[in-house]
Every structure is written in structure tokens, then in C-alpha cells.
């Protein structure tokens, strides 16, 4: 059985491409800000120990590993993914603000509230992200057109990360720091998520869509098919490991700014250095993919990220400007990783659809987003464990406590060496990846 859909030769209208990319204003902030703010919020404002804080950040995200495949199955059956984008996105905006608006000031009750609110937000995010990631395979069957769609999406993703990741810590400072500053920051990011939700819903109104094909009779049957796809397994495992590396670096930004470069608004400058240059290299990565293939592009981008992260080990001996330049190099590698991974996924989904004649994009993307969620959740958990092992001292004042040389070494290694090893090592997994035909 074949699945009807847009011709590979049809170029998507710019309105659809731009409209779809606005969904990154939802995925970018939620994928970035919790990993950036939540761990230091727990350790340096609520007074939660680093080890416990790591668990409070990890467990709600781990819940998404179970929810995402279910969300994929439900969205596959619904036939209307855009309805999920609207409902789940609006709920996520409200719930995100609620994470930082708890009734408890410090201690165990405050930490428990954050965990519950974060769990609710993570569930809403699953029902947004899974349909969102599934849509490219249904909007177009063109190999090159999917790369174009993902390039736009990742460009907006970079802007979203810049706006949320760079400005969220600044809003905390401008709001007075501590509990009040974090509440203002949560409201700011929640509003950004609502804007992205409305934008992607309106922008994809006229998007072409494949007609539904026969589905597998059960979620278990669909999961078996996805598990039997070796290339999908390899790409997913690589993405999970690299997401853990990226999540570890994100979790360390505030700590690195406070204890290594020791500069006012350091976290904001780090994010600007990380994301800003990435916007400029998007067309370069697109040309690399066209000339050398997406797989080689992914490998090159990953190695660039790892090399830059290793170079940051020299940060204690460097002034601020060279540090920001190296961070920019890391950001260029990150941009390529996102472009190529997200462009390779719909290729694999298309290949499976042609082979089986069944519409299963939601299951593949459910597993994909579950893996991404797990990786990004492991990052703060890994970083928190490193802080705990190196003796990091928590604080309930809203200001980071002074740390000894051992704790500062943990801050540095968690931000540099660990992400480099995770992202670099994941490249070796790609030896078993077989790219789909580009025809």
C-alpha cells in the first residue's frame, strides 16, 4: 500500500515553512530554560542539595519517556495534529510559569512543588512536541525540501534559545533575583511559549498533508517495527547521548558564569555567544549537507562541538573574550547537530512508510522525543551528581555560595570535559547507520 502525499518536486510555500518553524518558540524555551535555570534555582534559591535537586529535575523528564510514545499513538489516530499543538501548547505556557510560582519559599515542600509542576508541564510538552515533530514527514515527501524545512525550524530554534536562554537569567536579575526574579522569568518564558503556539497553529493552517494510511493494530506492534529499524535505532541512540552532553552543558551555564568566569550577567553573555553565531552558519551547514550528505555533516558538527568543549578546559587561564569565542565555536557545532539529526529523522520515517504502507510517523517521533527528553533530563542529573561529588555547597539566599577549589573544578569539568566526551563518543555509533536514498 502506498501513502498519498505531496510530490517530492513541490516546493512548500514560505508561509507554511515559516509558520511551522514558529513551533520552535515552544520547543526551544522548554528544552533550554529548565536545564539552564531549574538546577541553580533549586540549589541556590530553594536550598535543595545538589544530589536531590538533580533527581527533582530528572524524574519529571523521565516520565516523558513513557508519555511520548503514547502521545504519538493518540496523535496518529486523531488525524488532526494541529489541535494538539494548540491545546497542549497553551497549557504548557501556563504550567511553565507555575513552576516558579510556588507557595513555598524554601526546603523540601518547595522542592516537591517544583517537581510536581514540572511533571505537569512535561506532560503537556509531550502532547505538543510529538505531533510537531511528526508533521514534516506528512507535509512533504521531498528529501531536499525536508532539509529546507528543518533549516528554517532550527534557525528559529536558535532564536528561541537566544531569547529564552539568554534573557531568562537576565529577567531573574532585573526582577530582583531569588524567588521574585524567578517568578518574573517563568512568566516571561510562559508568554513566549504561548506566542509560539499561536504562531505555529495559524501558520500551518494551509499546510499540505498526507492522507492517513492503515495503522498497526496496537502500540506494541508499532514499537516492534520501530525497534526493528536499525538505522532509526542508531540515530536515536546517538541523539540521546548527544542530548545528554548538551543538557549537561546547559545545566552548567549559570554555575560556570558564577564560579569560573565570575562576570556580571555572564550566563546571558554565554548564551549570546553560543546561539548568535549559530544563526549565521545555518546556510553553511545546509550547503555542507547538500554537497557531502547529512550523515557526514552530522559527524563534522559533532566533532566541532566536542573540540570546542575540550578547549574550554583552559577557561580558568583565559580572559572572558576568548572564552566567548570558543563558546561560539561550540554553538556552531550544536547548530549543525540539530539541522542534520532533525533532517535525517523524516527521511527514515518516509522510508518506513514506503516499505510498510502504514502511517506511523507519530510512533517514530514519540520515541524520538522521548529519547531527546531523556537525554536532556540526564544532563542536569549528571551535572548535579558531579557537583555533589565535588562538594558543591547549596544556598537558600538567592545568591550562589562561595565554593572551594574542588567544587570549582567540578563546575569546570561538568561544563567542558563531560559534554565533549558524550557528544564525541556518540559519533562512533553512526558507523552502523545506513542513510536512506536521497532520491
C-alpha positions as CSV (number, residue, x, y, z in Angstrom):
1,X,0.0,0.0,0.0
2,X,1.3,3.5,-0.8
3,X,0.5,6.7,1.0
4,X,-0.7,9.6,-0.9
5,X,1.1,12.9,-0.3
6,X,2.7,15.9,-1.9
7,X,5.1,15.3,-4.7
8,X,8.8,15.4,-4.0
9,X,9.1,18.2,-6.6
10,X,6.6,20.5,-4.9
11,X,8.2,23.4,-3.0
12,X,6.4,24.3,0.2
13,X,5.1,27.9,0.4
14,X,7.2,30.1,2.5
15,X,4.2,30.8,4.8
16,X,4.0,27.2,5.7
17,X,7.7,26.8,6.2
18,X,7.9,29.9,8.4
19,X,4.7,29.0,10.2
20,X,5.9,25.5,11.1
21,X,9.2,26.9,12.3
22,X,7.4,29.0,14.9
23,X,6.8,25.9,16.9
24,X,10.4,26.2,17.9
25,X,9.3,29.1,20.1
26,X,7.7,26.4,22.2
27,X,10.2,23.6,22.0
28,X,13.3,25.8,22.3
29,X,12.4,27.5,25.6
30,X,11.1,24.3,27.2
31,X,14.2,22.4,26.1
32,X,16.5,25.1,27.3
33,X,15.3,27.0,30.3
34,X,14.6,24.2,32.7
35,X,18.0,22.8,32.1
36,X,19.5,26.2,32.5
37,X,17.6,27.7,35.5
38,X,16.0,24.9,37.4
39,X,19.0,23.2,38.9
40,X,20.6,26.5,40.2
41,X,17.1,27.7,41.3
42,X,16.8,24.6,43.4
43,X,20.4,24.7,44.8
44,X,21.0,28.4,45.2
45,X,17.5,29.8,45.9
46,X,15.4,27.0,47.5
47,X,18.4,25.5,49.4
48,X,18.0,21.9,48.0
49,X,21.2,19.9,48.0
50,X,22.7,19.2,44.6
51,X,22.0,15.5,44.5
52,X,18.4,15.8,45.5
53,X,17.9,18.7,43.0
54,X,19.3,16.6,40.2
55,X,16.6,13.9,40.9
56,X,13.9,16.6,41.1
57,X,14.9,17.8,37.6
58,X,15.4,14.3,36.2
59,X,12.3,12.4,37.3
60,X,9.6,14.5,35.7
61,X,11.5,14.4,32.4
62,X,12.0,10.7,32.7
63,X,8.2,10.5,33.0
64,X,8.0,11.9,29.4
65,X,9.9,8.8,28.2
66,X,6.7,6.8,29.0
67,X,4.3,9.5,27.8
68,X,5.8,10.4,24.5
69,X,5.1,7.1,22.7
70,X,1.5,7.2,24.0
71,X,1.2,10.8,22.7
72,X,2.4,9.6,19.3
73,X,-0.2,6.9,19.1
74,X,-3.0,9.2,20.1
75,X,-2.0,11.9,17.6
76,X,-1.7,9.3,14.9
77,X,-5.2,8.2,15.5
78,X,-6.7,11.7,15.8
79,X,-5.9,12.8,12.2
80,X,-5.5,16.4,13.4
81,X,-2.1,17.1,14.8
82,X,-2.7,20.9,14.8
83,X,-5.4,20.6,17.5
84,X,-2.8,19.0,19.8
85,X,-0.4,21.9,19.1
86,X,-2.9,24.4,20.2
87,X,-4.3,22.7,23.3
88,X,-1.0,21.4,24.7
89,X,1.0,24.5,23.8
90,X,-1.4,26.8,25.7
91,X,-1.4,24.5,28.7
92,X,2.4,24.4,28.6
93,X,2.7,28.2,28.7
94,X,0.6,28.3,31.9
95,X,2.2,25.4,33.6
96,X,5.7,26.7,32.8
97,X,5.0,29.9,34.7
98,X,3.6,27.8,37.5
99,X,6.9,26.0,38.0
100,X,8.4,29.2,39.5
101,X,5.3,30.4,41.2
102,X,5.1,28.0,44.1
103,X,3.6,28.9,47.5
104,X,6.7,27.6,49.5
105,X,9.9,29.7,49.9
106,X,12.5,27.1,50.7
107,X,13.0,23.5,51.8
108,X,11.5,20.1,51.0
109,X,8.0,21.4,50.3
110,X,9.3,24.0,47.8
111,X,11.3,21.3,46.0
112,X,8.3,18.9,45.9
113,X,6.1,21.6,44.4
114,X,8.7,22.3,41.7
115,X,8.8,18.6,40.9
116,X,5.0,18.2,40.6
117,X,4.6,21.4,38.5
118,X,7.5,20.4,36.2
119,X,5.9,16.9,35.8
120,X,2.6,18.5,34.7
121,X,4.5,20.8,32.3
122,X,6.5,17.9,30.8
123,X,3.3,16.0,30.1
124,X,1.8,19.0,28.3
125,X,5.0,19.3,26.3
126,X,4.9,15.7,25.2
127,X,1.5,16.3,23.6
128,X,2.9,19.3,21.8
129,X,6.3,18.1,20.7
130,X,5.3,14.6,19.3
131,X,2.7,15.9,16.8
132,X,5.0,18.8,15.9
133,X,8.0,16.6,15.1
134,X,5.7,14.2,13.2
135,X,4.4,16.9,10.8
136,X,7.4,17.3,8.4
137,X,7.1,13.7,7.2
138,X,3.4,14.4,6.3
139,X,3.8,17.9,5.0
140,X,6.3,16.9,2.3
141,X,8.0,13.8,0.8
142,X,10.8,15.8,-0.8
143,X,14.3,14.8,0.5
144,X,15.8,18.3,0.0
145,X,12.5,20.1,1.0
146,X,12.6,18.4,4.4
147,X,16.2,19.8,4.9
148,X,14.9,23.2,4.0
149,X,12.0,22.8,6.5
150,X,14.4,21.7,9.2
151,X,16.9,24.5,8.4
152,X,14.1,27.1,9.0
153,X,13.0,25.3,12.1
154,X,16.5,25.1,13.6
155,X,17.1,28.8,12.7
156,X,14.0,29.8,14.7
157,X,15.1,27.3,17.4
158,X,18.3,29.2,17.7
159,X,16.5,32.4,18.0
160,X,14.2,30.9,20.6
161,X,17.1,29.6,22.6
162,X,18.7,33.0,22.4
163,X,15.6,34.8,23.6
164,X,14.7,32.4,26.3
165,X,18.2,31.1,27.4
166,X,19.9,34.4,27.3
167,X,17.1,36.6,28.6
168,X,15.6,34.3,31.2
169,X,18.7,34.7,33.6
170,X,18.6,38.5,32.8
171,X,15.0,38.7,33.7
172,X,15.8,36.9,37.0
173,X,18.4,39.6,37.8
174,X,16.2,42.5,36.7
175,X,13.3,41.1,38.7
176,X,15.4,41.3,41.9
177,X,16.8,37.7,41.9
178,X,15.7,35.0,44.3
179,X,12.0,33.9,44.3
180,X,10.6,37.1,42.8
181,X,13.1,37.2,39.9
182,X,12.4,33.6,39.0
183,X,8.7,34.2,39.0
184,X,9.1,37.0,36.5
185,X,11.3,34.8,34.4
186,X,8.8,32.0,34.4
187,X,6.1,34.3,33.3
188,X,8.3,35.7,30.5
189,X,9.1,32.2,29.1
190,X,5.5,31.1,29.5
191,X,4.3,34.0,27.4
192,X,6.9,33.2,24.8
193,X,5.6,29.6,24.6
194,X,2.0,31.0,24.1
195,X,3.2,33.2,21.2
196,X,4.9,30.2,19.6
197,X,1.8,28.1,20.0
198,X,-0.5,30.6,18.3
199,X,2.0,31.2,15.6
200,X,2.5,27.5,14.5
201,X,-1.2,26.8,14.7
202,X,-2.0,29.7,12.4
203,X,1.0,29.3,10.2
204,X,0.3,25.7,9.3
205,X,-3.4,26.2,8.6
206,X,-2.8,25.8,4.8
207,X,-0.1,23.1,5.1
208,X,-0.4,20.1,2.7
209,X,-0.9,16.8,4.5
210,X,-0.6,13.2,3.6
211,X,-3.8,11.2,3.7
212,X,-3.9,8.7,6.6
213,X,-2.9,5.2,5.7
214,X,-3.6,1.9,7.5
215,X,-2.2,1.9,11.1
216,X,-0.7,-1.0,13.0
217,X,-3.4,-2.6,15.3
218,X,-1.5,-1.8,18.6
219,X,1.1,0.4,20.1
220,X,3.2,-2.6,20.9
221,X,3.2,-3.7,17.2
222,X,4.3,-0.2,16.1
223,X,7.0,-0.1,18.7
224,X,8.3,-3.5,17.4
225,X,8.6,-2.1,13.9
226,X,10.4,1.0,15.1
227,X,12.8,-1.2,17.2
228,X,13.5,-3.4,14.2
229,X,14.6,-0.4,12.1
230,X,18.4,-0.4,12.7
231,X,19.1,3.0,11.2
232,X,16.4,4.6,13.4
233,X,17.8,2.8,16.5
234,X,21.3,4.0,15.7
235,X,20.3,7.6,15.0
236,X,18.1,7.7,18.1
237,X,20.8,6.4,20.4
238,X,23.3,8.9,19.0
239,X,20.8,11.7,19.6
240,X,20.1,10.6,23.2
241,X,23.8,10.5,24.1
242,X,24.4,13.9,22.5
243,X,21.4,15.4,24.1
244,X,22.8,14.3,27.5
245,X,26.0,16.1,26.6
246,X,24.2,19.2,25.6
247,X,21.9,19.0,28.6
248,X,25.0,18.7,30.9
249,X,26.5,21.9,29.4
250,X,23.2,23.8,29.7
251,X,22.9,22.8,33.3
252,X,26.3,24.2,34.0
253,X,26.0,27.6,32.3
254,X,24.9,29.6,35.4
255,X,27.5,27.7,37.6
256,X,30.2,28.3,35.0
257,X,29.3,32.0,34.8
258,X,29.3,32.4,38.6
259,X,32.4,30.4,39.6
260,X,34.7,30.3,36.6
261,X,34.4,33.5,34.6
262,X,32.9,35.4,37.6
263,X,31.3,38.1,35.5
264,X,28.0,40.0,35.9
265,X,25.3,38.7,33.5
266,X,27.8,36.0,32.5
267,X,25.1,33.5,31.7
268,X,23.4,35.9,29.3
269,X,26.7,36.6,27.5
270,X,27.5,32.8,27.3
271,X,24.1,32.2,25.7
272,X,24.5,35.0,23.3
273,X,27.9,33.7,22.3
274,X,26.5,30.2,21.9
275,X,23.5,31.0,19.8
276,X,24.3,34.1,17.9
277,X,27.0,32.7,15.6
278,X,24.9,29.6,15.1
279,X,22.3,31.6,13.2
280,X,25.0,32.7,10.7
281,X,26.2,29.2,10.0
282,X,22.8,27.6,9.2
283,X,23.2,28.2,5.4
284,X,26.7,26.8,5.6
285,X,25.5,23.6,7.2
286,X,22.7,23.4,4.6
287,X,25.3,23.6,1.8
288,X,27.5,21.0,3.6
289,X,24.6,18.6,3.7
290,X,23.8,19.1,0.0
291,X,27.4,18.5,-1.0
292,X,28.6,15.9,1.4
293,X,25.4,14.3,2.8
294,X,23.6,14.7,6.1
295,X,25.5,11.9,7.8
296,X,28.9,13.4,7.2
297,X,27.5,16.8,8.1
298,X,26.3,15.4,11.5
299,X,29.7,13.8,12.2
300,X,31.5,17.1,11.4
301,X,29.2,19.2,13.5
302,X,29.5,16.8,16.4
303,X,33.3,16.8,16.3
304,X,33.4,20.6,16.2
305,X,31.2,20.7,19.3
306,X,33.4,18.3,21.1
307,X,36.6,20.1,20.2
308,X,35.3,23.4,21.4
309,X,34.1,22.0,24.7
310,X,37.5,20.5,25.3
311,X,39.1,23.8,24.6
312,X,37.0,25.4,27.3
313,X,39.1,23.4,29.9
314,X,41.6,26.3,29.5
315,X,38.9,28.8,30.7
316,X,40.5,29.5,34.2
317,X,43.6,30.8,32.5
318,X,41.8,32.8,29.8
319,X,40.1,36.2,29.7
320,X,36.4,36.5,29.0
321,X,36.6,37.3,25.3
322,X,38.5,34.2,24.2
323,X,36.1,32.1,26.3
324,X,33.1,33.5,24.5
325,X,34.7,32.9,21.1
326,X,35.3,29.3,22.0
327,X,31.7,29.0,23.1
328,X,30.6,30.4,19.7
329,X,32.6,27.6,18.1
330,X,30.7,25.1,20.2
331,X,27.4,26.8,19.2
332,X,28.2,26.4,15.5
333,X,28.7,22.6,16.1
334,X,25.4,22.4,18.0
335,X,23.6,24.1,15.1
336,X,24.8,21.5,12.7
337,X,23.9,18.7,15.0
338,X,20.3,19.9,15.2
339,X,19.9,20.6,11.5
340,X,21.2,17.2,10.3
341,X,19.6,15.0,13.1
342,X,16.2,16.6,12.6
343,X,16.5,16.4,8.8
344,X,17.5,12.7,8.9
345,X,14.6,11.6,11.0
346,X,11.8,12.3,8.5
347,X,13.9,10.6,5.8
348,X,13.8,7.4,7.9
349,X,10.1,7.9,8.6
350,X,9.4,8.2,4.8
351,X,11.5,5.1,4.1
352,X,9.5,3.1,6.6
353,X,6.1,4.4,5.2
354,X,7.1,3.4,1.7
355,X,8.2,0.0,2.9
356,X,5.2,-0.8,5.1
357,X,2.4,1.4,3.6
358,X,1.4,2.4,7.0
359,X,1.3,5.9,8.7
360,X,3.4,5.5,11.8
361,X,5.2,8.9,12.0
362,X,3.8,9.5,15.5
363,X,5.3,6.4,16.9
364,X,8.8,7.2,15.5
365,X,8.6,10.8,16.6
366,X,7.2,9.7,20.0
367,X,10.2,7.5,20.6
368,X,12.5,10.3,19.2
369,X,11.1,13.0,21.5
370,X,11.1,10.5,24.5
371,X,14.8,9.9,23.7
372,X,15.5,13.7,23.4
373,X,13.7,14.3,26.7
374,X,15.6,11.6,28.4
375,X,18.9,12.9,27.2
376,X,18.2,16.5,28.1
377,X,17.0,15.3,31.5
378,X,20.1,13.2,32.1
379,X,22.2,16.2,31.5
380,X,21.2,18.2,34.7
381,X,21.2,14.9,36.6
382,X,24.8,14.2,35.5
383,X,25.9,17.8,36.3
384,X,24.2,17.7,39.7
385,X,26.0,14.4,40.5
386,X,29.3,16.0,39.6
387,X,28.5,18.9,41.9
388,X,27.6,16.6,44.7
389,X,30.8,14.5,44.3
390,X,33.0,17.6,44.2
391,X,31.3,19.1,47.4
392,X,29.2,22.0,46.0
393,X,27.6,24.0,48.8
394,X,23.9,24.9,48.3
395,X,22.3,28.2,49.4
396,X,18.8,29.5,50.2
397,X,19.6,33.2,49.9
398,X,19.2,33.5,46.1
399,X,22.9,34.0,45.7
400,X,25.4,31.3,45.0
401,X,27.6,30.4,48.0
402,X,31.4,30.7,47.8
403,X,32.9,27.4,46.7
404,X,36.3,25.9,47.4
405,X,38.8,24.9,44.6
406,X,37.5,21.3,44.5
407,X,33.9,22.4,43.9
408,X,35.0,24.9,41.2
409,X,36.9,22.1,39.5
410,X,33.6,20.1,39.4
411,X,31.8,23.1,37.9
412,X,34.5,23.3,35.2
413,X,34.7,19.6,34.3
414,X,30.9,19.2,34.2
415,X,30.7,22.1,31.7
416,X,33.6,21.1,29.4
417,X,35.0,17.6,29.6
418,X,31.8,15.6,30.2
419,X,29.8,17.2,27.3
420,X,32.8,16.8,25.0
421,X,33.1,13.1,25.8
422,X,29.4,12.4,25.4
423,X,29.0,14.2,22.1
424,X,32.2,12.9,20.7
425,X,31.7,9.3,21.7
426,X,28.2,9.3,20.2
427,X,29.7,9.7,16.7
428,X,31.1,6.2,16.9
429,X,27.6,4.8,16.9
430,X,27.0,6.2,13.5
431,X,29.2,3.6,11.9
432,X,26.2,1.3,11.8
433,X,23.8,3.9,10.2
434,X,22.6,3.3,6.7
435,X,21.2,6.5,5.1
436,X,18.0,6.3,3.1
437,X,18.3,7.0,-0.6
438,X,18.2,10.7,-1.4
439,X,16.1,10.2,-4.5
